Structures are given as structure tokens and as C-alpha cells.
Amino acid sequence: MDTRLDGKRAVVTAGAGGVGHVIASRLAGEGAVVFVCDIDANAIAGLPEEISGARVDVAVPEQVDSWLGSIVRDGIDILVNNAGISGPTAPIEDIGVEGWRECLAVCLDSQFYCARRVIPSMKAGKAGAIVNIASTAGLLGMPNRAPYVAAKFGVVGLTKTLAMELGPFNIRVNAIAPGSITGDRMDRVIAAHAKAEDISDEQVRAKYTQGTSMQTFVDADEIADIVVYLCSERGRHISGQVFAVDGHTETLYPRTLT
């Protein structure tokens, strides 16, 4: 299956580590010219030569505008809105305003900041692909994760709306809703959830696994596979969709273990 992206110019937020780095590497491997941002300066310094990196806090619109300004002057074909944080893990009455706002800013506002900056260039080129990273939490909800869930539901709504707005310009917009992804970030999420409920990490991991039909976590490579497909010529008529890569989540967080 031909998913080559030779010469395409791609932007990936939070692309110097974790899932974002896997996505950026796959895009580069398919021939794209890749630009990433990240808040981690050390991770940026460790990027391979074929990926250009800059330290940017995507929750700050001025930083996003400054970073993307020089990139879009030469055109942009692909935007992957990957940046996100887990946010507070607590009952809603115990979540502070600062924690709420920070989670929404990174997970949702940043996608708006990036999209509005690259869309004029895509319109001028009469083509483009935007992939927003959502979550199964943005489809089902999850107790004690209100800011994150609200942000990810917002990502789905933003995706649907942008697909409607941009379709006439041959720009397609889709979202990916990963399930539990193996790696350090999920380990931290599990630890926070275990602390909030005063149970073990192993019990939380078992609940996350039990909630899926396939009884499994997913790997970052699987997310990158879908991103590449959607951004390639193979996905030229796919827009406005939310693709869950999660082993089919039946319930995001079972109340009890069976």
C-alpha cells in the first residue's frame, strides 16, 4: 500500500518524545519534511537530523504563532495536533481552576491555535490534512478525569466542525481516539489514578485492560500507522471521522474487577 509523503511538509506538536515522536518519525520515514515542537528542550536536542525541532509551549498562542510563522510561509500540507497532558485526577469538587484551565489549554486550545495558523496556507494550496489526537475519554467519559474528558470531547467537536468548514477547500480533518497506550505517560496516568482511589497500580491497569473487548493496551506505532494513512493519498476522501484505536473500549473504567 503506497503511503508515501515525499515532499509534504508536516507539523507535529509535542513531537520530540512519546507518541508524538513516533508519529513524526513515521512521517519522516515516508518522505515528509517534518517540523516538531515540544516543551522539553532536552528531547528537542536529541532529535535526528531529518526532524526540525523548536521549544514551544503550545498553550501560549504567541509562541505558536512565532513558531509556525516561518514554516507556513513555504507552505504546509499536514498538521498533527498531538500535544496533551493528563490533567488533574480527582473528583470535580477537588479540582482547582488552575488545573482545569491548564488541561484545557494544552489539550484543546492548542489545537485551535495551530489550526488557525496553518489553515490559510492549506487553503492557498487547495489541499491539506489535519489529524487531531483525541482519546476514548472523549467518546465515553471517565470518572475523576473531568478536565481531560472535557478537553477531548472538545477535540472531537472541533474536528467535526473543521471538516465541514474546510471540505470545500480539499482539506480533510480527522481525529484519532487512542485507548491506553503502552509507555511512560500511561504509567504516570495509572499511578495518579491509583493514588486517587487508594488502590494499587496493578488494579488500575487491570481495570483499563478489562474495559476493552480485546483485553489489551495499544502501541504508539499503531497510532502512527493511522496518521500516515490519513495524511497520504490513500486517505484523500476520509474526513470528519473519529478513529478509535483501542481494541474496542466497552467501558473506559469498570467500577469493579471481575
C-alpha positions as CSV (number, residue, x, y, z in Angstrom):
1,M,0.0,0.0,0.0
2,D,1.5,3.3,-1.1
3,T,1.5,5.8,1.7
4,R,4.5,7.9,0.6
5,L,4.5,11.5,1.6
6,D,7.5,12.7,-0.5
7,G,8.0,16.4,-0.2
8,K,5.0,17.0,2.0
9,R,5.6,19.5,4.8
10,A,4.3,18.3,8.2
11,V,4.0,19.8,11.6
12,V,3.6,17.7,14.8
13,T,3.1,19.2,18.2
14,A,4.8,17.6,21.2
15,G,6.8,15.6,18.7
16,A,10.1,15.2,20.4
17,G,9.0,12.3,22.7
18,G,6.4,9.6,23.3
19,V,3.7,9.1,20.7
20,G,4.4,12.4,19.0
21,H,8.0,11.3,18.3
22,V,6.8,8.0,16.9
23,I,4.4,9.9,14.6
24,A,7.0,12.4,13.5
25,S,9.5,9.6,12.7
26,R,7.0,7.7,10.7
27,L,6.1,10.8,8.7
28,A,9.7,11.5,8.0
29,G,10.2,7.9,7.1
30,E,7.5,8.2,4.4
31,G,9.4,11.2,2.9
32,A,7.8,14.2,4.6
33,V,9.7,17.2,5.7
34,V,8.8,17.3,9.4
35,F,8.8,20.1,11.9
36,V,8.0,19.4,15.6
37,C,7.7,21.4,18.7
38,D,7.9,20.3,22.3
39,I,8.2,21.8,25.7
40,D,11.1,19.5,26.6
41,A,14.4,21.2,25.4
42,N,16.4,18.1,26.1
43,A,14.2,16.0,23.9
44,I,14.4,18.5,21.1
45,A,18.2,18.4,21.3
46,G,18.1,14.7,20.8
47,L,16.1,14.8,17.6
48,P,17.6,13.2,14.5
49,E,18.7,15.5,11.7
50,E,15.7,14.8,9.5
51,I,13.3,16.3,12.0
52,S,13.4,20.0,12.8
53,G,12.5,20.9,16.4
54,A,11.7,24.0,18.4
55,R,10.8,24.6,22.1
56,V,7.3,25.9,22.1
57,D,4.6,26.0,24.8
58,V,1.5,25.3,22.7
59,A,-0.8,26.7,25.4
60,V,0.6,30.1,24.6
61,P,-0.8,31.4,21.3
62,E,2.1,33.9,20.8
63,Q,4.6,31.1,20.9
64,V,2.6,29.0,18.5
65,D,2.3,32.0,16.1
66,S,6.0,32.7,16.2
67,W,7.0,29.1,15.6
68,L,4.6,28.4,12.8
69,G,5.0,31.8,11.1
70,S,8.2,30.9,9.2
71,I,7.1,27.3,8.5
72,V,3.8,28.3,6.8
73,R,5.5,30.8,4.5
74,D,6.8,27.9,2.5
75,G,3.5,26.0,2.7
76,I,2.2,23.3,4.9
77,D,0.5,20.1,4.0
78,I,0.0,18.2,7.3
79,L,-0.8,19.2,10.8
80,V,-0.9,16.6,13.6
81,N,-2.2,18.1,16.8
82,N,-0.7,15.7,19.3
83,A,0.1,17.8,22.4
84,G,-1.7,16.9,25.6
85,I,-1.4,16.4,29.3
86,S,-3.4,14.2,31.6
87,G,-4.6,17.0,33.9
88,P,-5.8,16.5,37.5
89,T,-7.1,13.2,38.6
90,A,-9.6,13.9,41.4
91,P,-13.4,14.4,42.0
92,I,-14.7,17.5,40.4
93,E,-15.0,19.4,43.7
94,D,-11.3,18.8,44.4
95,I,-10.1,20.2,41.1
96,G,-8.7,23.7,41.1
97,V,-9.3,26.3,38.5
98,E,-5.7,26.4,37.5
99,G,-5.5,22.7,36.9
100,W,-8.7,22.8,34.9
101,R,-7.5,25.7,32.7
102,E,-4.1,24.2,32.1
103,C,-5.5,20.9,30.9
104,L,-8.0,22.6,28.5
105,A,-5.2,25.0,27.3
106,V,-2.8,22.2,26.3
107,C,-5.3,19.6,25.1
108,L,-7.8,21.7,23.3
109,D,-6.8,25.4,23.0
110,S,-3.5,24.4,21.4
111,Q,-5.3,22.6,18.6
112,F,-7.2,25.8,17.8
113,Y,-4.1,27.9,17.9
114,C,-2.3,25.6,15.5
115,A,-5.2,25.0,13.1
116,R,-6.0,28.7,12.7
117,R,-2.3,29.4,11.8
118,V,-1.9,26.7,9.2
119,I,-5.3,26.7,7.5
120,P,-4.7,29.8,5.4
121,S,-1.7,28.1,3.8
122,M,-3.6,24.9,3.2
123,K,-6.4,26.9,1.6
124,A,-4.0,28.7,-0.7
125,G,-2.6,25.3,-1.7
126,K,-6.2,23.8,-2.1
127,A,-5.2,20.7,-0.1
128,G,-4.2,19.6,3.4
129,A,-4.7,17.0,6.1
130,I,-5.2,17.7,9.8
131,V,-5.2,14.9,12.4
132,N,-6.3,15.8,15.9
133,I,-5.4,13.4,18.7
134,A,-8.4,12.9,20.8
135,S,-9.0,9.9,23.2
136,T,-11.5,7.3,24.0
137,A,-12.1,9.5,27.1
138,G,-13.5,12.0,24.6
139,L,-16.1,9.4,23.5
140,L,-17.2,7.8,26.7
141,G,-16.3,10.0,29.7
142,M,-14.3,8.9,32.7
143,P,-14.7,9.4,36.5
144,N,-12.1,11.7,38.2
145,R,-10.8,13.0,34.9
146,A,-13.2,15.8,34.2
147,P,-10.8,18.4,32.6
148,Y,-9.2,15.8,30.3
149,V,-12.5,14.4,29.3
150,A,-14.0,17.8,28.6
151,A,-11.0,18.7,26.5
152,K,-11.1,15.6,24.4
153,F,-14.8,15.9,23.8
154,G,-14.0,19.4,22.6
155,V,-11.3,18.0,20.2
156,V,-14.0,15.7,18.7
157,G,-16.3,18.7,18.2
158,L,-13.6,20.8,16.8
159,T,-12.6,18.1,14.3
160,K,-16.2,17.6,13.1
161,T,-16.7,21.4,12.6
162,L,-13.3,22.0,10.8
163,A,-14.1,19.1,8.5
164,M,-17.3,20.9,7.5
165,E,-15.6,24.2,7.1
166,L,-12.6,23.0,5.2
167,G,-14.0,20.3,3.0
168,P,-14.8,22.7,0.1
169,F,-11.1,23.6,0.1
170,N,-10.0,20.0,-0.3
171,I,-8.7,20.0,3.3
172,R,-9.6,16.9,5.3
173,V,-9.8,16.8,9.1
174,N,-10.0,13.7,11.2
175,A,-9.4,12.6,14.8
176,I,-7.8,9.6,16.4
177,A,-9.0,8.3,19.7
178,P,-6.4,6.1,21.2
179,G,-7.1,3.8,24.0
180,S,-4.5,3.1,26.7
181,I,-1.1,3.4,25.0
182,T,1.9,1.5,26.5
183,G,4.6,3.7,27.7
184,D,5.8,6.1,30.4
185,R,2.9,8.5,30.1
186,M,0.3,5.9,30.7
187,D,2.3,4.6,33.6
188,R,2.0,8.0,35.2
189,V,-1.7,8.2,34.5
190,I,-2.2,4.8,36.1
191,A,-0.1,5.9,39.2
192,A,-2.2,9.0,39.6
193,H,-5.5,7.1,39.3
194,A,-4.3,4.5,41.8
195,K,-3.4,7.2,44.3
196,A,-6.8,9.0,43.8
197,E,-8.7,5.7,44.5
198,D,-6.2,4.3,47.1
199,I,-5.7,1.1,45.1
200,S,-2.7,-0.4,43.5
201,D,-1.2,0.4,40.1
202,E,-1.9,-3.2,39.1
203,Q,-5.6,-2.9,39.9
204,V,-5.9,0.2,37.8
205,R,-4.1,-1.4,34.9
206,A,-6.4,-4.4,35.2
207,K,-9.4,-2.2,35.0
208,Y,-8.1,-0.4,32.0
209,T,-7.5,-3.7,30.3
210,Q,-10.7,-5.3,31.2
211,G,-12.7,-2.4,29.7
212,T,-11.7,-3.3,26.2
213,S,-13.1,-6.2,24.1
214,M,-9.6,-7.3,23.1
215,Q,-8.3,-7.0,26.7
216,T,-5.3,-5.0,25.6
217,F,-3.3,-1.8,25.5
218,V,-2.2,-0.4,22.2
219,D,1.3,0.6,20.9
220,A,2.3,4.1,19.7
221,D,3.2,2.5,16.3
222,E,-0.5,1.8,15.8
223,I,-1.4,5.4,16.2
224,A,1.3,6.4,13.7
225,D,0.0,3.9,11.2
226,I,-3.4,5.6,11.1
227,V,-1.9,9.1,11.0
228,V,0.2,8.2,7.9
229,Y,-2.7,6.6,6.2
230,L,-5.0,9.6,6.8
231,C,-2.3,12.0,5.5
232,S,-1.5,10.0,2.4
233,E,-3.2,9.8,-0.9
234,R,-4.9,6.7,0.4
235,G,-7.0,8.8,2.8
236,R,-7.8,11.5,0.3
237,H,-11.6,11.2,0.8
238,I,-11.7,10.5,4.5
239,S,-12.8,13.5,6.6
240,G,-14.8,14.3,9.7
241,Q,-14.2,10.9,11.2
242,V,-13.0,9.8,14.7
243,F,-10.9,6.6,14.6
244,A,-10.7,4.7,17.8
245,V,-7.5,2.7,18.1
246,D,-8.2,0.9,21.3
247,G,-9.2,-2.8,21.0
248,H,-12.8,-1.6,21.2
249,T,-13.5,0.1,24.5
250,E,-16.7,-1.2,26.1
251,T,-16.3,0.9,29.2
252,L,-13.4,3.2,29.9
253,Y,-13.1,2.4,33.6
254,P,-15.1,-0.5,35.1
255,R,-16.3,0.2,38.6
256,T,-15.3,-3.3,39.8
257,L,-13.0,-6.0,38.6
258,T,-14.4,-9.4,37.6
